[in-house]
Amino acid sequence: MKSFPPSVGRSWVVQCSMALVVLLHVPLAWSHSAVNSVHSLAIGDDGSRVMTVLFGLIHQPSGAAPSWVCPSAFGADQGALDRQLRVFKGAFYLVADGQLLKSDDNGCVWTAEKLPAGEVLRIAGGVDTLWALATQQGSHRLFRKKDQVWSTVPLPVGLNVEGIVAGAGALWGSGQAGDGSGTAFVSVDGGKTFALSKLPPIGFDKPRYVPLVSHPTQAAVVFVRATTELGADRLIRSLDGGKTWAIVFTPNPGVDVSSATWLPDAATGTLLVGGAVAGIWRSTDAGETFAKVVGAPRVGCLHTHKCVAYACTDDFAWGAALMASTDGGLTWAHDFCFASLTGAAKCASSCVGKWSEIAENRGIVQAASCGQATKPGPDATSAIDAVINDVDAMGVADVAAGPVVARAKSSGCSVATEPAQRDALLLLLLATSWMLVRRRGAAQ
């Protein structure tokens, strides 16, 4: 076998390591992790919460500890749930594998809603109306639930509808017309009539126009996200019910603005927008200006309940899968982490597809008797000795020394992890690679 001089090996390792450093510093490579995060959140009037995660559903009655529900318990296809939850008239609604499910007991028991037809894509909740956007044989259908009855609402003709949002008595939607141009529509009479308007081009081919958020009390105010496969995102706003539109926010290339929520703290309210790449921006003037929130997490969703803002975050990077802000989005604190979850490891393999892979990736250790966590010995080959917490939940790696990998405690989210930890990990990678090359060179 041909051997190479130590200098060649060192050069190759250093080049590969530096390439990895560059790759890992690309924002998209550090985007939000679907495995380690909450996907969506809904909160009832009494404070009860339901959250979706990759491996099932979490429900937390008001004042109680969060617990985990197998996806097979409510008909999901043993995979990730669609990231959509809504509360409507005291009940929780969930889109799962094209079905619309309803729970009247804070997420323990789910029953399928009987819509006229189609596979559900999006849901939007108003004050007295729940809306569902579905697809059937390649065409979009719109359904409305009012007074506990579902009915069909004809959509504007010739539109590829990307989504719907509802608020303040208005239903907004947007998408692409037959010629590829962006089009928005709004109804303020429960779907009896729709007003259409053209959205401005953003300078890129084939953008998707997705309704992002409408104002909770002002029916004429709405934001639409224009996004492309090349990573160009724009926020487009209307203040007059769609009569005029303007591009009001242009983030850097590759930075998404995929989530938004309003806080009812003023006449116009505080608008928070965010994404999986760069974090959260804040506007207190209905989108005239946006300010980056320093230290805010990267987010997969944003949600408001009363005067508290919630962000779906990454449990690995931030030490919590859900964070909360009580000061209008200026600062964020841990709210929920997987280490505080009960029942997650109990017989999960019986109802979660690829459970063994999920357990391995998350450091979950189970004994032969289902649900009993064990403590493995230190890994002699690792530079970091990780100990798996013996909890009746998910075993979470608790680093005893060295760079932080994950430090959520079994008692909850008591220890924060800093996003700067990636730099320490990269330095560790470079140092380890260098030592391995030196050892190889000394042995030759």
C-alpha positions as CSV (number, residue, x, y, z in Angstrom):
1,M,0.0,0.0,0.0
2,K,1.4,3.4,-1.0
3,S,2.1,5.7,2.0
4,F,2.4,9.5,2.0
5,P,4.8,11.6,3.9
6,P,3.5,13.1,7.2
7,S,3.6,16.6,5.6
8,V,1.2,15.5,2.9
9,G,-1.2,14.0,5.4
10,R,-1.1,17.2,7.5
11,S,-1.8,19.3,4.5
12,W,-4.7,17.2,3.5
13,V,-6.3,17.2,6.9
14,V,-5.8,20.9,7.4
15,Q,-7.3,21.7,4.0
16,C,-10.3,19.4,4.7
17,S,-10.7,20.9,8.2
18,M,-10.6,24.4,6.9
19,A,-13.1,23.5,4.2
20,L,-15.3,22.2,7.0
21,V,-14.9,25.4,9.0
22,V,-16.0,27.4,6.0
23,L,-18.9,25.1,5.3
24,L,-20.1,25.2,8.9
25,H,-20.0,29.0,9.0
26,V,-22.3,29.3,6.0
27,P,-25.6,30.4,7.6
28,L,-27.7,27.8,5.8
29,A,-25.5,25.0,7.2
30,W,-26.3,26.2,10.7
31,S,-30.0,26.5,10.1
32,H,-32.7,25.3,12.4
33,S,-32.6,21.6,13.2
34,A,-35.8,19.8,12.7
35,V,-34.7,17.0,15.0
36,N,-33.9,19.1,18.1
37,S,-36.7,21.6,17.9
38,V,-40.4,22.2,18.5
39,H,-42.1,22.6,15.1
40,S,-45.3,24.4,16.0
41,L,-47.1,25.6,19.1
42,A,-50.7,26.3,20.1
43,I,-51.9,27.7,23.5
44,G,-55.4,27.5,24.7
45,D,-57.3,30.2,26.7
46,D,-56.4,28.5,30.0
47,G,-52.7,28.3,29.2
48,S,-52.8,24.6,28.1
49,R,-50.2,23.9,25.3
50,V,-49.7,21.5,22.5
51,M,-46.4,21.3,20.6
52,T,-45.3,19.2,17.6
53,V,-41.9,17.7,17.4
54,L,-40.2,15.3,15.0
55,F,-41.0,12.2,17.0
56,G,-44.6,13.0,18.0
57,L,-46.6,15.4,20.0
58,I,-46.2,17.1,23.3
59,H,-49.2,18.2,25.4
60,Q,-49.1,20.2,28.6
61,P,-52.3,21.0,30.4
62,S,-52.3,24.2,32.3
63,G,-50.1,24.0,35.5
64,A,-49.0,20.4,34.7
65,A,-45.7,18.9,33.4
66,P,-45.4,18.4,29.7
67,S,-45.8,14.8,28.4
68,W,-45.4,13.0,25.1
69,V,-47.9,11.4,22.8
70,C,-47.1,8.7,20.3
71,P,-47.9,9.8,16.7
72,S,-49.7,6.5,16.1
73,A,-52.1,7.5,18.9
74,F,-53.8,10.0,16.6
75,G,-53.3,8.4,13.2
76,A,-50.1,10.0,12.0
77,D,-47.9,8.0,9.7
78,Q,-45.0,7.5,12.2
79,G,-43.2,10.5,10.9
80,A,-42.8,14.2,11.4
81,L,-46.0,16.1,11.8
82,D,-46.9,19.0,9.6
83,R,-45.9,22.2,11.4
84,Q,-49.4,23.5,11.9
85,L,-51.5,23.8,15.1
86,R,-54.4,26.1,15.8
87,V,-56.7,26.8,18.7
88,F,-60.3,27.5,17.7
89,K,-63.2,27.8,20.1
90,G,-61.4,26.1,22.9
91,A,-60.3,23.1,20.8
92,F,-56.9,22.2,19.3
93,Y,-56.6,21.5,15.6
94,L,-53.7,19.8,14.0
95,V,-52.7,19.0,10.4
96,A,-51.1,15.6,10.3
97,D,-50.3,13.7,7.0
98,G,-53.0,15.7,5.2
99,Q,-55.7,15.0,7.8
100,L,-57.2,17.7,10.0
101,L,-57.5,16.4,13.6
102,K,-59.3,17.9,16.6
103,S,-58.7,17.5,20.3
104,D,-61.1,18.7,23.0
105,D,-58.9,17.5,25.9
106,N,-55.6,19.4,25.5
107,G,-54.1,17.0,23.0
108,C,-54.7,13.6,24.6
109,V,-57.4,12.3,22.2
110,W,-57.6,13.3,18.6
111,T,-60.5,12.7,16.1
112,A,-60.5,13.4,12.4
113,E,-62.6,16.3,11.1
114,K,-64.9,15.4,8.2
115,L,-64.1,17.9,5.5
116,P,-66.0,17.7,2.2
117,A,-62.9,16.5,0.3
118,G,-59.2,16.9,-0.3
119,E,-55.9,16.7,1.5
120,V,-55.4,19.5,4.0
121,L,-52.4,21.7,3.4
122,R,-53.0,24.8,5.6
123,I,-55.3,26.0,8.3
124,A,-56.1,29.5,9.6
125,G,-58.2,30.5,12.5
126,G,-60.4,33.6,12.8
127,V,-62.6,34.8,15.6
128,D,-65.7,32.7,14.6
129,T,-64.4,30.9,11.5
130,L,-61.8,28.2,10.9
131,W,-60.4,27.9,7.4
132,A,-58.7,24.9,5.7
133,L,-56.8,25.0,2.4
134,A,-56.8,21.6,0.8
135,T,-55.8,20.0,-2.5
136,Q,-57.7,17.5,-4.6
137,Q,-56.6,16.1,-7.9
138,G,-54.1,18.9,-8.4
139,S,-56.4,21.8,-7.7
140,H,-56.9,23.8,-4.5
141,R,-60.0,23.8,-2.4
142,L,-61.0,26.1,0.4
143,F,-63.3,25.0,3.3
144,R,-64.8,27.0,6.1
145,K,-66.0,25.8,9.5
146,K,-68.6,28.0,11.2
147,D,-71.2,26.9,13.8
148,Q,-69.5,23.5,13.8
149,V,-70.3,22.9,10.1
150,W,-67.9,22.6,7.3
151,S,-68.8,24.1,3.9
152,T,-67.0,24.7,0.6
153,V,-65.9,28.2,-0.4
154,P,-65.0,28.8,-4.1
155,L,-61.5,30.1,-4.6
156,P,-60.5,32.7,-7.1
157,V,-59.9,31.0,-10.5
158,G,-56.4,30.6,-12.0
159,L,-54.3,30.8,-8.8
160,N,-51.7,28.5,-7.4
161,V,-52.4,29.3,-3.8
162,E,-49.4,29.0,-1.5
163,G,-51.2,29.6,1.8
164,I,-53.8,31.5,3.9
165,V,-53.8,33.6,7.1
166,A,-56.7,35.0,9.1
167,G,-57.2,37.8,11.6
168,A,-59.5,40.7,12.4
169,G,-62.4,39.2,10.4
170,A,-60.3,38.9,7.2
171,L,-59.0,35.9,5.3
172,W,-55.9,36.5,3.3
173,G,-54.2,34.3,0.7
174,S,-51.6,34.6,-1.9
175,G,-49.8,32.7,-4.6
176,Q,-48.9,32.8,-8.3
177,A,-51.2,33.5,-11.2
178,G,-51.0,31.6,-14.5
179,D,-48.3,33.9,-15.8
180,G,-46.2,33.5,-12.7
181,S,-46.9,36.9,-11.2
182,G,-47.7,37.3,-7.5
183,T,-51.3,37.7,-6.6
184,A,-53.0,38.2,-3.2
185,F,-56.7,37.9,-2.3
186,V,-58.7,38.9,0.7
187,S,-62.2,38.3,1.9
188,V,-63.9,40.3,4.7
189,D,-67.3,38.7,4.4
190,G,-66.6,35.1,5.2
191,G,-65.6,34.0,1.7
192,K,-68.7,35.3,-0.1
193,T,-66.5,37.7,-2.2
194,F,-62.8,38.1,-2.8
195,A,-60.7,41.1,-3.8
196,L,-57.6,40.4,-5.8
197,S,-54.5,42.5,-6.2
198,K,-51.1,42.1,-7.9
199,L,-47.9,41.8,-5.8
200,P,-44.7,43.6,-6.8
201,P,-41.9,41.6,-8.5
202,I,-38.8,41.1,-6.5
203,G,-36.2,40.9,-9.3
204,F,-35.8,37.1,-9.3
205,D,-37.4,34.4,-11.4
206,K,-40.2,32.2,-10.2
207,P,-40.7,33.5,-6.6
208,R,-43.3,32.0,-4.3
209,Y,-45.6,34.4,-2.6
210,V,-46.7,33.0,0.8
211,P,-48.9,35.0,3.2
212,L,-47.0,35.4,6.4
213,V,-49.0,37.2,9.0
214,S,-52.1,39.5,9.2
215,H,-52.7,42.1,11.9
216,P,-54.8,40.7,14.8
217,T,-57.0,43.8,15.0
218,Q,-56.6,45.7,11.7
219,A,-58.1,43.7,8.8
220,A,-56.3,45.9,6.2
221,V,-52.8,45.1,7.3
222,V,-51.0,42.0,6.0
223,F,-47.5,40.8,5.2
224,V,-46.6,38.4,2.4
225,R,-43.3,36.6,2.1
226,A,-41.7,36.3,-1.4
227,T,-39.0,33.7,-1.5
228,T,-37.0,31.9,-4.2
229,E,-34.9,28.7,-4.5
230,L,-31.8,30.9,-4.6
231,G,-32.4,32.1,-1.1
232,A,-33.8,35.5,-1.8
233,D,-36.5,36.6,0.7
234,R,-38.6,39.7,0.7
235,L,-41.3,41.0,3.0
236,I,-44.2,42.7,1.1
237,R,-46.7,44.8,3.1
238,S,-50.1,46.3,2.5
239,L,-51.7,48.8,4.9
240,D,-54.9,49.4,2.9
241,G,-56.5,46.0,2.3
242,G,-54.4,45.1,-0.8
243,K,-54.9,48.3,-2.8
244,T,-51.2,49.0,-2.6
245,W,-48.1,46.9,-1.8
246,A,-44.5,47.7,-0.9
247,I,-41.4,45.7,-0.3
248,V,-40.5,46.8,3.3
249,F,-37.7,44.3,4.3
250,T,-34.9,42.7,2.4
251,P,-32.6,40.5,4.5
252,N,-29.2,39.4,3.3
253,P,-29.0,36.7,0.6
254,G,-29.6,33.2,2.1
255,V,-31.4,34.6,5.2
256,D,-35.0,33.6,5.5
257,V,-38.0,35.4,7.1
258,S,-40.3,32.4,7.4
259,S,-42.1,33.2,10.7
260,A,-43.9,36.2,12.2
261,T,-46.1,37.2,15.0
262,W,-47.8,40.3,16.4
263,L,-47.7,41.4,20.1
264,P,-50.7,43.4,21.2
265,D,-48.7,46.0,23.1
266,A,-49.6,49.2,21.3
267,A,-51.9,50.6,18.6
268,T,-49.9,49.1,15.9
269,G,-48.4,46.4,18.0
270,T,-44.9,44.9,17.9
271,L,-44.2,42.8,14.9
272,L,-41.5,40.0,15.2
273,V,-40.2,38.3,12.2
274,G,-37.6,35.6,12.1
275,G,-36.1,32.5,10.5
276,A,-33.9,29.5,10.8
277,V,-30.7,31.3,9.7
278,A,-30.2,34.6,11.3
279,G,-32.7,35.0,14.2
280,I,-35.3,37.6,14.9
281,W,-36.0,41.2,13.8
282,R,-38.4,43.6,15.5
283,S,-40.7,46.3,14.3
284,T,-42.8,48.7,16.4
285,D,-44.1,50.8,13.4
286,A,-46.0,48.2,11.4
287,G,-43.0,47.3,9.3
288,E,-41.7,50.7,8.4
289,T,-38.4,49.8,10.1
290,F,-36.9,46.6,11.4
291,A,-34.2,46.2,14.0
292,K,-32.2,43.0,14.6
293,V,-32.6,41.5,18.1
294,V,-29.1,41.0,19.5
295,G,-28.7,37.5,21.0
296,A,-32.1,36.2,19.8
297,P,-32.3,32.6,18.8
298,R,-32.7,31.2,15.3
299,V,-36.3,30.1,15.0
300,G,-38.6,27.7,13.3
301,C,-41.8,29.4,14.4
302,L,-43.0,32.4,16.3
303,H,-46.2,32.5,18.3
304,T,-48.0,35.0,20.7
305,H,-50.2,34.2,23.6
306,K,-51.6,37.2,25.4
307,C,-48.5,39.4,25.8
308,V,-45.9,36.6,25.7
309,A,-43.9,35.8,22.5
310,Y,-42.7,32.2,22.0
311,A,-40.0,31.0,19.6
312,C,-39.5,27.4,18.4
313,T,-35.7,27.0,18.9
314,D,-33.1,24.4,18.7
315,D,-32.6,22.3,21.9
316,F,-29.0,21.5,20.9
317,A,-27.8,25.0,20.0
318,W,-29.8,27.0,22.6
319,G,-30.4,24.5,25.4
320,A,-34.2,24.8,24.9
321,A,-36.6,23.7,22.2
322,L,-39.0,26.6,23.0
323,M,-38.0,30.0,24.3
324,A,-40.2,32.9,25.5
325,S,-40.0,36.7,25.7
326,T,-42.0,38.9,28.1
327,D,-40.5,42.2,27.0
328,G,-41.7,42.4,23.4
329,G,-39.0,40.2,21.9
330,L,-36.0,42.1,23.2
331,T,-34.7,39.2,25.4
332,W,-35.4,35.5,25.4
333,A,-35.4,32.9,28.1
334,H,-35.7,29.1,28.2
335,D,-39.3,27.8,28.4
336,F,-39.2,24.1,27.4
337,C,-36.5,21.6,26.8
338,F,-36.6,17.9,26.1
339,A,-35.0,17.0,29.4
340,S,-38.1,18.2,31.2
341,L,-40.3,15.9,29.1
342,T,-41.9,12.9,30.8
343,G,-42.7,9.6,29.1
344,A,-40.7,10.1,26.0
345,A,-38.6,7.0,26.4
346,K,-41.4,4.7,27.4
347,C,-41.8,2.1,24.7
348,A,-41.2,4.6,22.0
349,S,-39.9,2.0,19.6
350,S,-43.4,0.5,19.5
351,C,-44.9,3.6,17.9
352,V,-42.2,5.8,16.4
353,G,-40.6,4.9,13.1
354,K,-36.8,5.1,13.1
355,W,-36.9,5.3,16.9
356,S,-33.5,3.6,17.2
357,E,-31.9,6.2,14.9
358,I,-33.5,9.1,16.8
359,A,-32.5,7.6,20.2
360,E,-28.9,7.2,19.0
361,N,-28.7,10.7,17.5
362,R,-30.1,12.3,20.7
363,G,-28.1,10.1,23.1
364,I,-31.2,8.3,24.5
365,V,-30.3,5.1,26.1
366,Q,-32.8,2.4,27.0
367,A,-32.4,-0.9,28.8
368,A,-34.1,-4.1,27.6
369,S,-37.0,-3.3,29.9
370,C,-38.8,-0.5,28.1
371,G,-38.3,3.0,29.4
372,Q,-35.6,2.4,31.9
373,A,-32.6,4.6,31.1
374,T,-29.1,3.4,31.8
375,K,-25.8,5.1,32.4
376,P,-23.1,3.9,30.0
377,G,-19.5,4.1,30.9
378,P,-17.3,6.9,29.6
379,D,-16.3,6.6,26.0
380,A,-12.6,6.1,26.0
381,T,-12.2,7.2,22.4
382,S,-13.9,10.5,22.9
383,A,-12.2,13.7,24.1
384,I,-15.4,14.6,25.9
385,D,-16.8,12.3,28.6
386,A,-20.6,12.5,28.3
387,V,-22.9,11.1,30.9
388,I,-26.5,10.2,30.1
389,N,-28.9,11.4,32.7
390,D,-30.9,8.7,34.4
391,V,-34.3,10.3,34.0
392,D,-37.8,9.0,33.1
393,A,-37.6,11.0,29.9
394,M,-35.0,11.5,27.2
395,G,-31.4,10.9,28.2
396,V,-29.6,14.2,27.5
397,A,-25.9,14.4,27.1
398,D,-24.5,16.4,30.0
399,V,-20.9,17.4,29.2
400,A,-18.6,17.1,32.2
401,A,-15.7,18.9,30.6
402,G,-14.7,20.5,27.4
403,P,-16.8,22.4,24.9
404,V,-20.5,22.4,25.5
405,V,-22.5,20.0,23.3
406,A,-25.8,20.0,25.2
407,R,-26.3,21.0,28.8
408,A,-30.1,20.8,29.4
409,K,-30.6,19.4,32.8
410,S,-33.2,16.8,33.8
411,S,-34.9,19.3,36.0
412,G,-35.6,21.6,33.0
413,C,-33.8,24.3,31.1
414,S,-31.6,25.6,33.8
415,V,-28.3,25.9,31.8
416,A,-28.0,28.0,28.6
417,T,-25.8,27.1,25.7
418,E,-24.2,29.8,23.7
419,P,-24.4,29.9,19.9
420,A,-20.6,30.6,20.0
421,Q,-20.1,27.0,21.0
422,R,-19.7,26.1,17.4
423,D,-16.4,28.0,17.2
424,A,-15.1,26.0,20.2
425,L,-16.2,22.8,18.5
426,L,-14.4,23.7,15.3
427,L,-11.2,24.5,17.2
428,L,-11.5,21.2,18.9
429,L,-12.0,19.5,15.5
430,L,-8.9,21.2,14.1
431,A,-6.8,20.4,17.2
432,T,-7.9,16.7,17.2
433,S,-7.2,16.4,13.5
434,W,-3.7,17.9,14.0
435,M,-2.9,15.6,16.9
436,L,-4.0,12.5,14.9
437,V,-1.8,13.5,12.0
438,R,1.1,14.1,14.3
439,R,0.6,10.7,15.9
440,R,0.4,9.1,12.5
441,G,3.6,10.8,11.4
442,A,5.4,9.7,14.6
443,A,4.4,6.1,14.0
444,Q,5.8,6.0,10.5
